[in-house]
Amino acid sequence: NAYNQTKKIILRKVKLSAGTEYSDVELMKQLSEDNFCKNPDLLTEAGKALHLIGASFGCHGKLKKEMEYYNEALRLKRAALPKRKIEYESISISDTLHCLGFSHDNAGNWSDALFCYDKALSIRTTLLGKDDLKVAETCHNKGAILCEMGSCEAAMEFLEEALRIRILHFGEDHEMVADTQQWMGNVMREWGDNDEALEYFKEAIRIKKAKLGENNEDVANAVHNIGVVLDDMHKYPLALDCYKEAFRIREICFGHESLQVADTLSCAGNSCKF
């Protein structure tokens, strides 16, 4: 439904820009041909249209289709650029690169994700400046991937930059600030600094509870993470208390048969061994 409604709206917009009466099928066929209309405005609109269709597929977990549409969106957006102009002159291109990077991240293609994020970050920093929220968004996502890859020093560098920008725009008590602090806690845990990791997680929980309420899935994730750190520190009774709280919230948010609940139960079971 989301896909069909999105396509219907954006194709109508492209038709109006083109001044033609193509059917949806004819227009989509032309969008995929190299000899498609060379009107830069129309190409840009078509690229944005395909981007939105890709995003609608992504919302339903159809990663392959999502990435296909993002790649085609990039092709049309690049074709719309004036001759001899380079990519960093288009914020729209950076948006699709960022989303494509996120898709690769979800698919576990970390090297491809980092490649897309690097290009998006270069464009955004050049055109928007180092203090823009879109720069923070890409820095945050890149830092998260680097953390997953075990590149802790590089991860912290990008997360600290994301945190700086987000605090600059939102202040210290915003959920986006808490999101970045939570990932910084993950980095410190990977680094083996459990005390510092706990400080980041506790601050993230404080903000999320204040902004999102006690029974939010993001709060549950932060509480679960504290339990994992306490496990690492061999503080098993305290870890078990965290897992119990995370279990309570996740059961409310996801249901008893969810993978999130199973994950917390598994960790709680390991703590009980000790």
ABEGO torsion letter per residue (X at the ends): XAAAAAAAAAAAAAAAAAGBABBAAAAAAAAABAABBABAAAAAAAAAAAAAAAAAAAAAGBAAAAAAAAAAAAAAAAAABBBGBBAAABAAAAAAAAAAAAAAAAAGBAAAAAAAAAAAAAAAAAAAEAABAAAAAAAAAAAAAAAAAGBAAAAAAAAAAAAAAAAAAAEAABAAAAAAAAAAAAAAAAAGBAAAAAAAAAAAAAAAAAAAEAABAAAAAAAAAAAAAAAAAGBAAAAAAAAAAAAAAAAAAAEAABAAAAAAAAAAAAAAAX
